[in-house]
Amino acid sequence: MHHNRLMTVDELAEYLGKKPAWIYNNHRKVGGSLRFRMSEVDRWLDRECPASA
């Protein structure tokens, strides 16, 4: 998956292993449609769930 393309709610839910409802309940809406840049999601995951060193 290309890291600069925008993902839909369903694609992000699948990527995170969550249900789409979780995405809708845990987002900040900007504009009319929800879209997520995979690279930004990965950075968020790195901050929220750091790997054990």
mmCIF entry with sequence, helices, sheets and N, C-alpha, C, O atoms, coordinates in Angstrom:
data_MODEL
# 
_entry.id   MODEL 
# 
_entity.id                         1 
_entity.type                       polymer 
_entity.pdbx_number_of_molecules   1 
# 
_entity_poly.entity_id                      1 
_entity_poly.type                           'polypeptide(L)' 
_entity_poly.nstd_linkage                   no 
_entity_poly.nstd_monomer                   no 
_entity_poly.pdbx_seq_one_letter_code       MHHNRLMTVDELAEYLGKKPAWIYNNHRKVGGSLRFRMSEVDRWLDRECPASA 
_entity_poly.pdbx_seq_one_letter_code_can   MHHNRLMTVDELAEYLGKKPAWIYNNHRKVGGSLRFRMSEVDRWLDRECPASA 
_entity_poly.pdbx_strand_id                 A 
# 
loop_
_entity_poly_seq.entity_id 
_entity_poly_seq.num 
_entity_poly_seq.mon_id 
_entity_poly_seq.hetero 
1 1  MET n 
1 2  HIS n 
1 3  HIS n 
1 4  ASN n 
1 5  ARG n 
1 6  LEU n 
1 7  MET n 
1 8  THR n 
1 9  VAL n 
1 10 ASP n 
1 11 GLU n 
1 12 LEU n 
1 13 ALA n 
1 14 GLU n 
1 15 TYR n 
1 16 LEU n 
1 17 GLY n 
1 18 LYS n 
1 19 LYS n 
1 20 PRO n 
1 21 ALA n 
1 22 TRP n 
1 23 ILE n 
1 24 TYR n 
1 25 ASN n 
1 26 ASN n 
1 27 HIS n 
1 28 ARG n 
1 29 LYS n 
1 30 VAL n 
1 31 GLY n 
1 32 GLY n 
1 33 SER n 
1 34 LEU n 
1 35 ARG n 
1 36 PHE n 
1 37 ARG n 
1 38 MET n 
1 39 SER n 
1 40 GLU n 
1 41 VAL n 
1 42 ASP n 
1 43 ARG n 
1 44 TRP n 
1 45 LEU n 
1 46 ASP n 
1 47 ARG n 
1 48 GLU n 
1 49 CYS n 
1 50 PRO n 
1 51 ALA n 
1 52 SER n 
1 53 ALA n 
# 
_struct_asym.id          A 
_struct_asym.entity_id   1 
# 
loop_
_struct_conf.conf_type_id 
_struct_conf.id 
_struct_conf.pdbx_PDB_helix_id 
_struct_conf.beg_label_comp_id 
_struct_conf.beg_label_asym_id 
_struct_conf.beg_label_seq_id 
_struct_conf.pdbx_beg_PDB_ins_code 
_struct_conf.end_label_comp_id 
_struct_conf.end_label_asym_id 
_struct_conf.end_label_seq_id 
_struct_conf.pdbx_end_PDB_ins_code 
_struct_conf.beg_auth_comp_id 
_struct_conf.beg_auth_asym_id 
_struct_conf.beg_auth_seq_id 
_struct_conf.end_auth_comp_id 
_struct_conf.end_auth_asym_id 
_struct_conf.end_auth_seq_id 
_struct_conf.pdbx_PDB_helix_class 
_struct_conf.details 
_struct_conf.pdbx_PDB_helix_length 
HELX_P HELX_P1 AA1 VAL A 9  ? LEU A 16 ? VAL A 9  LEU A 16 1 ? 8  
HELX_P HELX_P2 AA2 PRO A 20 ? ASN A 25 ? PRO A 20 ASN A 25 1 ? 6  
HELX_P HELX_P3 AA3 MET A 38 ? GLU A 48 ? MET A 38 GLU A 48 1 ? 11 
# 
_struct_conf_type.id          HELX_P 
_struct_conf_type.criteria    ? 
_struct_conf_type.reference   ? 
# 
_struct_sheet.id               AA1 
_struct_sheet.type             ? 
_struct_sheet.number_strands   2 
_struct_sheet.details          ? 
# 
_struct_sheet_order.sheet_id     AA1 
_struct_sheet_order.range_id_1   1 
_struct_sheet_order.range_id_2   2 
_struct_sheet_order.offset       ? 
_struct_sheet_order.sense        anti-parallel 
# 
loop_
_struct_sheet_range.sheet_id 
_struct_sheet_range.id 
_struct_sheet_range.beg_label_comp_id 
_struct_sheet_range.beg_label_asym_id 
_struct_sheet_range.beg_label_seq_id 
_struct_sheet_range.pdbx_beg_PDB_ins_code 
_struct_sheet_range.end_label_comp_id 
_struct_sheet_range.end_label_asym_id 
_struct_sheet_range.end_label_seq_id 
_struct_sheet_range.pdbx_end_PDB_ins_code 
_struct_sheet_range.beg_auth_comp_id 
_struct_sheet_range.beg_auth_asym_id 
_struct_sheet_range.beg_auth_seq_id 
_struct_sheet_range.end_auth_comp_id 
_struct_sheet_range.end_auth_asym_id 
_struct_sheet_range.end_auth_seq_id 
AA1 1 LEU A 6  ? MET A 7  ? LEU A 6  MET A 7  
AA1 2 PHE A 36 ? ARG A 37 ? PHE A 36 ARG A 37 
# 
loop_
_atom_site.group_PDB 
_atom_site.id 
_atom_site.type_symbol 
_atom_site.label_atom_id 
_atom_site.label_alt_id 
_atom_site.label_comp_id 
_atom_site.label_asym_id 
_atom_site.label_entity_id 
_atom_site.label_seq_id 
_atom_site.pdbx_PDB_ins_code 
_atom_site.Cartn_x 
_atom_site.Cartn_y 
_atom_site.Cartn_z 
_atom_site.occupancy 
_atom_site.B_iso_or_equiv 
_atom_site.pdbx_formal_charge 
_atom_site.auth_seq_id 
_atom_site.auth_comp_id 
_atom_site.auth_asym_id 
_atom_site.auth_atom_id 
_atom_site.pdbx_PDB_model_num 
ATOM 1   N N  . MET A 1 1  ? 0.855   -1.177 0.000  1.00 0.00 ? 1  MET A N  1 
ATOM 2   C CA . MET A 1 1  ? 0.000   0.000  0.000  1.00 0.00 ? 1  MET A CA 1 
ATOM 3   C C  . MET A 1 1  ? 0.895   1.233  0.000  1.00 0.00 ? 1  MET A C  1 
ATOM 4   O O  . MET A 1 1  ? 1.846   1.304  0.779  1.00 0.00 ? 1  MET A O  1 
ATOM 5   N N  . HIS A 1 2  ? 0.611   2.188  -0.847 1.00 0.00 ? 2  HIS A N  1 
ATOM 6   C CA . HIS A 1 2  ? 1.399   3.408  -0.961 1.00 0.00 ? 2  HIS A CA 1 
ATOM 7   C C  . HIS A 1 2  ? 1.140   4.297  0.251  1.00 0.00 ? 2  HIS A C  1 
ATOM 8   O O  . HIS A 1 2  ? -0.018  4.567  0.572  1.00 0.00 ? 2  HIS A O  1 
ATOM 9   N N  . HIS A 1 3  ? 2.179   4.754  0.927  1.00 0.00 ? 3  HIS A N  1 
ATOM 10  C CA . HIS A 1 3  ? 2.042   5.473  2.192  1.00 0.00 ? 3  HIS A CA 1 
ATOM 11  C C  . HIS A 1 3  ? 1.592   6.920  2.052  1.00 0.00 ? 3  HIS A C  1 
ATOM 12  O O  . HIS A 1 3  ? 1.260   7.539  3.063  1.00 0.00 ? 3  HIS A O  1 
ATOM 13  N N  . ASN A 1 4  ? 1.563   7.492  0.845  1.00 0.00 ? 4  ASN A N  1 
ATOM 14  C CA . ASN A 1 4  ? 1.113   8.870  0.689  1.00 0.00 ? 4  ASN A CA 1 
ATOM 15  C C  . ASN A 1 4  ? -0.309  8.971  0.161  1.00 0.00 ? 4  ASN A C  1 
ATOM 16  O O  . ASN A 1 4  ? -0.865  10.068 0.100  1.00 0.00 ? 4  ASN A O  1 
ATOM 17  N N  . ARG A 1 5  ? -0.908  7.847  -0.222 1.00 0.00 ? 5  ARG A N  1 
ATOM 18  C CA . ARG A 1 5  ? -2.274  7.919  -0.730 1.00 0.00 ? 5  ARG A CA 1 
ATOM 19  C C  . ARG A 1 5  ? -3.244  8.058  0.438  1.00 0.00 ? 5  ARG A C  1 
ATOM 20  O O  . ARG A 1 5  ? -2.913  7.713  1.573  1.00 0.00 ? 5  ARG A O  1 
ATOM 21  N N  . LEU A 1 6  ? -4.415  8.555  0.161  1.00 0.00 ? 6  LEU A N  1 
ATOM 22  C CA . LEU A 1 6  ? -5.422  8.730  1.196  1.00 0.00 ? 6  LEU A CA 1 
ATOM 23  C C  . LEU A 1 6  ? -6.270  7.480  1.310  1.00 0.00 ? 6  LEU A C  1 
ATOM 24  O O  . LEU A 1 6  ? -6.669  6.893  0.305  1.00 0.00 ? 6  LEU A O  1 
ATOM 25  N N  . MET A 1 7  ? -6.544  7.075  2.549  1.00 0.00 ? 7  MET A N  1 
ATOM 26  C CA . MET A 1 7  ? -7.332  5.869  2.802  1.00 0.00 ? 7  MET A CA 1 
ATOM 27  C C  . MET A 1 7  ? -8.745  6.252  3.213  1.00 0.00 ? 7  MET A C  1 
ATOM 28  O O  . MET A 1 7  ? -8.962  7.292  3.834  1.00 0.00 ? 7  MET A O  1 
ATOM 29  N N  . THR A 1 8  ? -9.698  5.408  2.862  1.00 0.00 ? 8  THR A N  1 
ATOM 30  C CA . THR A 1 8  ? -11.085 5.584  3.298  1.00 0.00 ? 8  THR A CA 1 
ATOM 31  C C  . THR A 1 8  ? -11.215 5.065  4.725  1.00 0.00 ? 8  THR A C  1 
ATOM 32  O O  . THR A 1 8  ? -10.294 4.454  5.267  1.00 0.00 ? 8  THR A O  1 
ATOM 33  N N  . VAL A 1 9  ? -12.359 5.316  5.311  1.00 0.00 ? 9  VAL A N  1 
ATOM 34  C CA . VAL A 1 9  ? -12.631 4.811  6.665  1.00 0.00 ? 9  VAL A CA 1 
ATOM 35  C C  . VAL A 1 9  ? -12.531 3.289  6.687  1.00 0.00 ? 9  VAL A C  1 
ATOM 36  O O  . VAL A 1 9  ? -11.921 2.722  7.594  1.00 0.00 ? 9  VAL A O  1 
ATOM 37  N N  . ASP A 1 10 ? -13.122 2.625  5.698  1.00 0.00 ? 10 ASP A N  1 
ATOM 38  C CA . ASP A 1 10 ? -13.088 1.160  5.666  1.00 0.00 ? 10 ASP A CA 1 
ATOM 39  C C  . ASP A 1 10 ? -11.665 0.633  5.523  1.00 0.00 ? 10 ASP A C  1 
ATOM 40  O O  . ASP A 1 10 ? -11.306 -0.357 6.160  1.00 0.00 ? 10 ASP A O  1 
ATOM 41  N N  . GLU A 1 11 ? -10.852 1.285  4.692  1.00 0.00 ? 11 GLU A N  1 
ATOM 42  C CA . GLU A 1 11 ? -9.461  0.861  4.527  1.00 0.00 ? 11 GLU A CA 1 
ATOM 43  C C  . GLU A 1 11 ? -8.667  1.055  5.813  1.00 0.00 ? 11 GLU A C  1 
ATOM 44  O O  . GLU A 1 11 ? -7.872  0.194  6.191  1.00 0.00 ? 11 GLU A O  1 
ATOM 45  N N  . LEU A 1 12 ? -8.881  2.191  6.489  1.00 0.00 ? 12 LEU A N  1 
ATOM 46  C CA . LEU A 1 12 ? -8.180  2.443  7.745  1.00 0.00 ? 12 LEU A CA 1 
ATOM 47  C C  . LEU A 1 12 ? -8.613  1.453  8.816  1.00 0.00 ? 12 LEU A C  1 
ATOM 48  O O  . LEU A 1 12 ? -7.782  0.956  9.576  1.00 0.00 ? 12 LEU A O  1 
ATOM 49  N N  . ALA A 1 13 ? -9.902  1.164  8.880  1.00 0.00 ? 13 ALA A N  1 
ATOM 50  C CA . ALA A 1 13 ? -10.397 0.199  9.859  1.00 0.00 ? 13 ALA A CA 1 
ATOM 51  C C  . ALA A 1 13 ? -9.748  -1.161 9.647  1.00 0.00 ? 13 ALA A C  1 
ATOM 52  O O  . ALA A 1 13 ? -9.336  -1.814 10.605 1.00 0.00 ? 13 ALA A O  1 
ATOM 53  N N  . GLU A 1 14 ? -9.660  -1.584 8.403  1.00 0.00 ? 14 GLU A N  1 
ATOM 54  C CA . GLU A 1 14 ? -9.013  -2.866 8.107  1.00 0.00 ? 14 GLU A CA 1 
ATOM 55  C C  . GLU A 1 14 ? -7.536  -2.816 8.488  1.00 0.00 ? 14 GLU A C  1 
ATOM 56  O O  . GLU A 1 14 ? -7.022  -3.763 9.083  1.00 0.00 ? 14 GLU A O  1 
ATOM 57  N N  . TYR A 1 15 ? -6.853  -1.734 8.155  1.00 0.00 ? 15 TYR A N  1 
ATOM 58  C CA . TYR A 1 15 ? -5.423  -1.575 8.454  1.00 0.00 ? 15 TYR A CA 1 
ATOM 59  C C  . TYR A 1 15 ? -5.162  -1.649 9.954  1.00 0.00 ? 15 TYR A C  1 
ATOM 60  O O  . TYR A 1 15 ? -4.173  -2.241 10.387 1.00 0.00 ? 15 TYR A O  1 
ATOM 61  N N  . LEU A 1 16 ? -6.066  -1.033 10.764 1.00 0.00 ? 16 LEU A N  1 
ATOM 62  C CA . LEU A 1 16 ? -5.889  -0.998 12.209 1.00 0.00 ? 16 LEU A CA 1 
ATOM 63  C C  . LEU A 1 16 ? -6.515  -2.191 12.918 1.00 0.00 ? 16 LEU A C  1 
ATOM 64  O O  . LEU A 1 16 ? -6.304  -2.387 14.115 1.00 0.00 ? 16 LEU A O  1 
ATOM 65  N N  . GLY A 1 17 ? -7.288  -2.990 12.177 1.00 0.00 ? 17 GLY A N  1 
ATOM 66  C CA . GLY A 1 17 ? -7.968  -4.116 12.810 1.00 0.00 ? 17 GLY A CA 1 
ATOM 67  C C  . GLY A 1 17 ? -9.119  -3.660 13.699 1.00 0.00 ? 17 GLY A C  1 
ATOM 68  O O  . GLY A 1 17 ? -9.422  -4.293 14.710 1.00 0.00 ? 17 GLY A O  1 
ATOM 69  N N  . LYS A 1 18 ? -9.751  -2.565 13.318 1.00 0.00 ? 18 LYS A N  1 
ATOM 70  C CA . LYS A 1 18 ? -10.871 -2.007 14.073 1.00 0.00 ? 18 LYS A CA 1 
ATOM 71  C C  . LYS A 1 18 ? -12.110 -2.006 13.198 1.00 0.00 ? 18 LYS A C  1 
ATOM 72  O O  . LYS A 1 18 ? -12.031 -2.219 11.988 1.00 0.00 ? 18 LYS A O  1 
ATOM 73  N N  . LYS A 1 19 ? -13.259 -1.764 13.823 1.00 0.00 ? 19 LYS A N  1 
ATOM 74  C CA . LYS A 1 19 ? -14.500 -1.612 13.069 1.00 0.00 ? 19 LYS A CA 1 
ATOM 75  C C  . LYS A 1 19 ? -14.612 -0.165 12.596 1.00 0.00 ? 19 LYS A C  1 
ATOM 76  O O  . LYS A 1 19 ? -14.109 0.742  13.259 1.00 0.00 ? 19 LYS A O  1 
ATOM 77  N N  . PRO A 1 20 ? -15.274 0.061  11.446 1.00 0.00 ? 20 PRO A N  1 
ATOM 78  C CA . PRO A 1 20 ? -15.435 1.439  10.970 1.00 0.00 ? 20 PRO A CA 1 
ATOM 79  C C  . PRO A 1 20 ? -16.058 2.365  12.019 1.00 0.00 ? 20 PRO A C  1 
ATOM 80  O O  . PRO A 1 20 ? -15.710 3.544  12.070 1.00 0.00 ? 20 PRO A O  1 
ATOM 81  N N  . ALA A 1 21 ? -16.964 1.863  12.849 1.00 0.00 ? 21 ALA A N  1 
ATOM 82  C CA . ALA A 1 21 ? -17.574 2.704  13.891 1.00 0.00 ? 21 ALA A CA 1 
ATOM 83  C C  . ALA A 1 21 ? -16.517 3.261  14.838 1.00 0.00 ? 21 ALA A C  1 
ATOM 84  O O  . ALA A 1 21 ? -16.656 4.387  15.316 1.00 0.00 ? 21 ALA A O  1 
ATOM 85  N N  . TRP A 1 22 ? -15.462 2.494  15.118 1.00 0.00 ? 22 TRP A N  1 
ATOM 86  C CA . TRP A 1 22 ? -14.384 2.969  15.987 1.00 0.00 ? 22 TRP A CA 1 
ATOM 87  C C  . TRP A 1 22 ? -13.694 4.175  15.349 1.00 0.00 ? 22 TRP A C  1 
ATOM 88  O O  . TRP A 1 22 ? -13.356 5.141  16.033 1.00 0.00 ? 22 TRP A O  1 
ATOM 89  N N  . ILE A 1 23 ? -13.490 4.108  14.034 1.00 0.00 ? 23 ILE A N  1 
ATOM 90  C CA . ILE A 1 23 ? -12.850 5.210  13.316 1.00 0.00 ? 23 ILE A CA 1 
ATOM 91  C C  . ILE A 1 23 ? -13.721 6.467  13.422 1.00 0.00 ? 23 ILE A C  1 
ATOM 92  O O  . ILE A 1 23 ? -13.217 7.551  13.717 1.00 0.00 ? 23 ILE A O  1 
ATOM 93  N N  . TYR A 1 24 ? -15.022 6.318  13.180 1.00 0.00 ? 24 TYR A N  1 
ATOM 94  C CA . TYR A 1 24 ? -15.923 7.467  13.240 1.00 0.00 ? 24 TYR A CA 1 
ATOM 95  C C  . TYR A 1 24 ? -15.974 8.074  14.639 1.00 0.00 ? 24 TYR A C  1 
ATOM 96  O O  . TYR A 1 24 ? -16.136 9.286  14.778 1.00 0.00 ? 24 TYR A O  1 
ATOM 97  N N  . ASN A 1 25 ? -15.838 7.256  15.667 1.00 0.00 ? 25 ASN A N  1 
ATOM 98  C CA . ASN A 1 25 ? -15.899 7.739  17.051 1.00 0.00 ? 25 ASN A CA 1 
ATOM 99  C C  . ASN A 1 25 ? -14.574 8.315  17.535 1.00 0.00 ? 25 ASN A C  1 
ATOM 100 O O  . ASN A 1 25 ? -14.534 8.937  18.596 1.00 0.00 ? 25 ASN A O  1 
ATOM 101 N N  . ASN A 1 26 ? -13.495 8.127  16.792 1.00 0.00 ? 26 ASN A N  1 
ATOM 102 C CA . ASN A 1 26 ? -12.167 8.560  17.224 1.00 0.00 ? 26 ASN A CA 1 
ATOM 103 C C  . ASN A 1 26 ? -11.466 9.365  16.136 1.00 0.00 ? 26 ASN A C  1 
ATOM 104 O O  . ASN A 1 26 ? -10.316 9.088  15.798 1.00 0.00 ? 26 ASN A O  1 
ATOM 105 N N  . HIS A 1 27 ? -12.151 10.349 15.594 1.00 0.00 ? 27 HIS A N  1 
ATOM 106 C CA . HIS A 1 27 ? -11.565 11.145 14.521 1.00 0.00 ? 27 HIS A CA 1 
ATOM 107 C C  . HIS A 1 27 ? -11.833 12.624 14.751 1.00 0.00 ? 27 HIS A C  1 
ATOM 108 O O  . HIS A 1 27 ? -12.662 13.017 15.571 1.00 0.00 ? 27 HIS A O  1 
ATOM 109 N N  . ARG A 1 28 ? -11.106 13.416 14.001 1.00 0.00 ? 28 ARG A N  1 
ATOM 110 C CA . ARG A 1 28 ? -11.389 14.844 13.900 1.00 0.00 ? 28 ARG A CA 1 
ATOM 111 C C  . ARG A 1 28 ? -11.696 15.098 12.434 1.00 0.00 ? 28 ARG A C  1 
ATOM 112 O O  . ARG A 1 28 ? -10.833 14.929 11.572 1.00 0.00 ? 28 ARG A O  1 
ATOM 113 N N  . LYS A 1 29 ? -12.909 15.498 12.160 1.00 0.00 ? 29 LYS A N  1 
ATOM 114 C CA . LYS A 1 29 ? -13.341 15.670 10.773 1.00 0.00 ? 29 LYS A CA 1 
ATOM 115 C C  . LYS A 1 29 ? -12.836 16.996 10.225 1.00 0.00 ? 29 LYS A C  1 
ATOM 116 O O  . LYS A 1 29 ? -12.978 18.043 10.856 1.00 0.00 ? 29 LYS A O  1 
ATOM 117 N N  . VAL A 1 30 ? -12.251 16.930 9.053  1.00 0.00 ? 30 VAL A N  1 
ATOM 118 C CA . VAL A 1 30 ? -11.784 18.112 8.341  1.00 0.00 ? 30 VAL A CA 1 
ATOM 119 C C  . VAL A 1 30 ? -12.367 18.040 6.946  1.00 0.00 ? 30 VAL A C  1 
ATOM 120 O O  . VAL A 1 30 ? -12.035 17.132 6.185  1.00 0.00 ? 30 VAL A O  1 
ATOM 121 N N  . GLY A 1 31 ? -13.225 18.974 6.598  1.00 0.00 ? 31 GLY A N  1 
ATOM 122 C CA . GLY A 1 31 ? -13.860 18.930 5.290  1.00 0.00 ? 31 GLY A CA 1 
ATOM 123 C C  . GLY A 1 31 ? -15.053 17.982 5.288  1.00 0.00 ? 31 GLY A C  1 
ATOM 124 O O  . GLY A 1 31 ? -15.547 17.580 6.342  1.00 0.00 ? 31 GLY A O  1 
ATOM 125 N N  . GLY A 1 32 ? -15.505 17.633 4.094  1.00 0.00 ? 32 GLY A N  1 
ATOM 126 C CA . GLY A 1 32 ? -16.711 16.830 3.964  1.00 0.00 ? 32 GLY A CA 1 
ATOM 127 C C  . GLY A 1 32 ? -16.528 15.334 4.082  1.00 0.00 ? 32 GLY A C  1 
ATOM 128 O O  . GLY A 1 32 ? -17.447 14.633 4.507  1.00 0.00 ? 32 GLY A O  1 
ATOM 129 N N  . SER A 1 33 ? -15.358 14.826 3.715  1.00 0.00 ? 33 SER A N  1 
ATOM 130 C CA . SER A 1 33 ? -15.145 13.379 3.728  1.00 0.00 ? 33 SER A CA 1 
ATOM 131 C C  . SER A 1 33 ? -13.975 13.024 4.630  1.00 0.00 ? 33 SER A C  1 
ATOM 132 O O  . SER A 1 33 ? -13.011 13.780 4.752  1.00 0.00 ? 33 SER A O  1 
ATOM 133 N N  . LEU A 1 34 ? -14.074 11.878 5.251  1.00 0.00 ? 34 LEU A N  1 
ATOM 134 C CA . LEU A 1 34 ? -12.961 11.401 6.063  1.00 0.00 ? 34 LEU A CA 1 
ATOM 135 C C  . LEU A 1 34 ? -11.977 10.665 5.173  1.00 0.00 ? 34 LEU A C  1 
ATOM 136 O O  . LEU A 1 34 ? -12.345 9.720  4.475  1.00 0.00 ? 34 LEU A O  1 
ATOM 137 N N  . ARG A 1 35 ? -10.740 11.096 5.201  1.00 0.00 ? 35 ARG A N  1 
ATOM 138 C CA . ARG A 1 35 ? -9.654  10.436 4.488  1.00 0.00 ? 35 ARG A CA 1 
ATOM 139 C C  . ARG A 1 35 ? -8.434  10.511 5.378  1.00 0.00 ? 35 ARG A C  1 
ATOM 140 O O  . ARG A 1 35 ? -8.251  11.480 6.114  1.00 0.00 ? 35 ARG A O  1 
ATOM 141 N N  . PHE A 1 36 ? -7.599  9.485  5.312  1.00 0.00 ? 36 PHE A N  1 
ATOM 142 C CA . PHE A 1 36 ? -6.465  9.380  6.215  1.00 0.00 ? 36 PHE A CA 1 
ATOM 143 C C  . PHE A 1 36 ? -5.210  9.043  5.432  1.00 0.00 ? 36 PHE A C  1 
ATOM 144 O O  . PHE A 1 36 ? -5.208  8.119  4.620  1.00 0.00 ? 36 PHE A O  1 
ATOM 145 N N  . ARG A 1 37 ? -4.145  9.791  5.676  1.00 0.00 ? 37 ARG A N  1 
ATOM 146 C CA . ARG A 1 37 ? -2.871  9.512  5.042  1.00 0.00 ? 37 ARG A CA 1 
ATOM 147 C C  . ARG A 1 37 ? -2.172  8.423  5.859  1.00 0.00 ? 37 ARG A C  1 
ATOM 148 O O  . ARG A 1 37 ? -1.948  8.581  7.059  1.00 0.00 ? 37 ARG A O  1 
ATOM 149 N N  . MET A 1 38 ? -1.834  7.326  5.199  1.00 0.00 ? 38 MET A N  1 
ATOM 150 C CA . MET A 1 38 ? -1.273  6.169  5.880  1.00 0.00 ? 38 MET A CA 1 
ATOM 151 C C  . MET A 1 38 ? 0.001   6.527  6.653  1.00 0.00 ? 38 MET A C  1 
ATOM 152 O O  . MET A 1 38 ? 0.204   6.028  7.760  1.00 0.00 ? 38 MET A O  1 
ATOM 153 N N  . SER A 1 39 ? 0.848   7.369  6.097  1.00 0.00 ? 39 SER A N  1 
ATOM 154 C CA . SER A 1 39 ? 2.078   7.754  6.784  1.00 0.00 ? 39 SER A CA 1 
ATOM 155 C C  . SER A 1 39 ? 1.768   8.473  8.102  1.00 0.00 ? 39 SER A C  1 
ATOM 156 O O  . SER A 1 39 ? 2.490   8.302  9.085  1.00 0.00 ? 39 SER A O  1 
ATOM 157 N N  . GLU A 1 40 ? 0.693   9.279  8.126  1.00 0.00 ? 40 GLU A N  1 
ATOM 158 C CA . GLU A 1 40 ? 0.307   9.960  9.360  1.00 0.00 ? 40 GLU A CA 1 
ATOM 159 C C  . GLU A 1 40 ? -0.267  8.982  10.372 1.00 0.00 ? 40 GLU A C  1 
ATOM 160 O O  . GLU A 1 40 ? -0.031  9.122  11.572 1.00 0.00 ? 40 GLU A O  1 
ATOM 161 N N  . VAL A 1 41 ? -1.022  7.991  9.899  1.00 0.00 ? 41 VAL A N  1 
ATOM 162 C CA . VAL A 1 41 ? -1.546  6.955  10.789 1.00 0.00 ? 41 VAL A CA 1 
ATOM 163 C C  . VAL A 1 41 ? -0.388  6.177  11.403 1.00 0.00 ? 41 VAL A C  1 
ATOM 164 O O  . VAL A 1 41 ? -0.400  5.880  12.598 1.00 0.00 ? 41 VAL A O  1 
ATOM 165 N N  . ASP A 1 42 ? 0.615   5.848  10.587 1.00 0.00 ? 42 ASP A N  1 
ATOM 166 C CA . ASP A 1 42 ? 1.781   5.119  11.103 1.00 0.00 ? 42 ASP A CA 1 
ATOM 167 C C  . ASP A 1 42 ? 2.511   5.932  12.165 1.00 0.00 ? 42 ASP A C  1 
ATOM 168 O O  . ASP A 1 42 ? 2.939   5.380  13.179 1.00 0.00 ? 42 ASP A O  1 
ATOM 169 N N  . ARG A 1 43 ? 2.660   7.249  11.944 1.00 0.00 ? 43 ARG A N  1 
ATOM 170 C CA . ARG A 1 43 ? 3.310   8.093  12.957 1.00 0.00 ? 43 ARG A CA 1 
ATOM 171 C C  . ARG A 1 43 ? 2.479   8.126  14.235 1.00 0.00 ? 43 ARG A C  1 
ATOM 172 O O  . ARG A 1 43 ? 3.029   8.074  15.335 1.00 0.00 ? 43 ARG A O  1 
ATOM 173 N N  . TRP A 1 44 ? 1.150   8.213  14.094 1.00 0.00 ? 44 TRP A N  1 
ATOM 174 C CA . TRP A 1 44 ? 0.276   8.190  15.258 1.00 0.00 ? 44 TRP A CA 1 
ATOM 175 C C  . TRP A 1 44 ? 0.432   6.869  16.012 1.00 0.00 ? 44 TRP A C  1 
ATOM 176 O O  . TRP A 1 44 ? 0.532   6.857  17.239 1.00 0.00 ? 44 TRP A O  1 
ATOM 177 N N  . LEU A 1 45 ? 0.452   5.753  15.269 1.00 0.00 ? 45 LEU A N  1 
ATOM 178 C CA . LEU A 1 45 ? 0.629   4.452  15.910 1.00 0.00 ? 45 LEU A CA 1 
ATOM 179 C C  . LEU A 1 45 ? 1.958   4.378  16.640 1.00 0.00 ? 45 LEU A C  1 
ATOM 180 O O  . LEU A 1 45 ? 2.030   3.832  17.741 1.00 0.00 ? 45 LEU A O  1 
ATOM 181 N N  . ASP A 1 46 ? 3.015   4.921  16.039 1.00 0.00 ? 46 ASP A N  1 
ATOM 182 C CA . ASP A 1 46 ? 4.334   4.922  16.685 1.00 0.00 ? 46 ASP A CA 1 
ATOM 183 C C  . ASP A 1 46 ? 4.303   5.703  17.994 1.00 0.00 ? 46 ASP A C  1 
ATOM 184 O O  . ASP A 1 46 ? 4.942   5.302  18.967 1.00 0.00 ? 46 ASP A O  1 
ATOM 185 N N  . ARG A 1 47 ? 3.569   6.813  18.031 1.00 0.00 ? 47 ARG A N  1 
ATOM 186 C CA . ARG A 1 47 ? 3.469   7.612  19.258 1.00 0.00 ? 47 ARG A CA 1 
ATOM 187 C C  . ARG A 1 47 ? 2.612   6.911  20.305 1.00 0.00 ? 47 ARG A C  1 
ATOM 188 O O  . ARG A 1 47 ? 2.949   6.905  21.489 1.00 0.00 ? 47 ARG A O  1 
ATOM 189 N N  . GLU A 1 48 ? 1.499   6.317  19.864 1.00 0.00 ? 48 GLU A N  1 
ATOM 190 C CA . GLU A 1 48 ? 0.548   5.709  20.802 1.00 0.00 ? 48 GLU A CA 1 
ATOM 191 C C  . GLU A 1 48 ? 0.989   4.333  21.290 1.00 0.00 ? 48 GLU A C  1 
ATOM 192 O O  . GLU A 1 48 ? 0.670   3.939  22.412 1.00 0.00 ? 48 GLU A O  1 
ATOM 193 N N  . CYS A 1 49 ? 1.710   3.614  20.464 1.00 0.00 ? 49 CYS A N  1 
ATOM 194 C CA . CYS A 1 49 ? 2.091   2.234  20.766 1.00 0.00 ? 49 CYS A CA 1 
ATOM 195 C C  . CYS A 1 49 ? 3.580   2.036  20.446 1.00 0.00 ? 49 CYS A C  1 
ATOM 196 O O  . CYS A 1 49 ? 3.918   1.297  19.521 1.00 0.00 ? 49 CYS A O  1 
ATOM 197 N N  . PRO A 1 50 ? 4.467   2.689  21.201 1.00 0.00 ? 50 PRO A N  1 
ATOM 198 C CA . PRO A 1 50 ? 5.895   2.549  20.880 1.00 0.00 ? 50 PRO A CA 1 
ATOM 199 C C  . PRO A 1 50 ? 6.353   1.103  21.035 1.00 0.00 ? 50 PRO A C  1 
ATOM 200 O O  . PRO A 1 50 ? 5.918   0.387  21.937 1.00 0.00 ? 50 PRO A O  1 
ATOM 201 N N  . ALA A 1 51 ? 7.238   0.697  20.139 1.00 0.00 ? 51 ALA A N  1 
ATOM 202 C CA . ALA A 1 51 ? 7.797   -0.662 20.207 1.00 0.00 ? 51 ALA A CA 1 
ATOM 203 C C  . ALA A 1 51 ? 8.721   -0.761 21.409 1.00 0.00 ? 51 ALA A C  1 
ATOM 204 O O  . ALA A 1 51 ? 9.408   0.198  21.759 1.00 0.00 ? 51 ALA A O  1 
ATOM 205 N N  . SER A 1 52 ? 8.730   -1.914 22.027 1.00 0.00 ? 52 SER A N  1 
ATOM 206 C CA . SER A 1 52 ? 9.646   -2.139 23.144 1.00 0.00 ? 52 SER A CA 1 
ATOM 207 C C  . SER A 1 52 ? 11.065  -2.172 22.646 1.00 0.00 ? 52 SER A C  1 
ATOM 208 O O  . SER A 1 52 ? 11.364  -2.817 21.641 1.00 0.00 ? 52 SER A O  1 
ATOM 209 N N  . ALA A 1 53 ? 11.929  -1.490 23.332 1.00 0.00 ? 53 ALA A N  1 
ATOM 210 C CA . ALA A 1 53 ? 13.344  -1.441 22.911 1.00 0.00 ? 53 ALA A CA 1 
ATOM 211 C C  . ALA A 1 53 ? 14.144  -2.547 23.557 1.00 0.00 ? 53 ALA A C  1 
ATOM 212 O O  . ALA A 1 53 ? 15.346  -2.658 23.318 1.00 0.00 ? 53 ALA A O  1 
# 
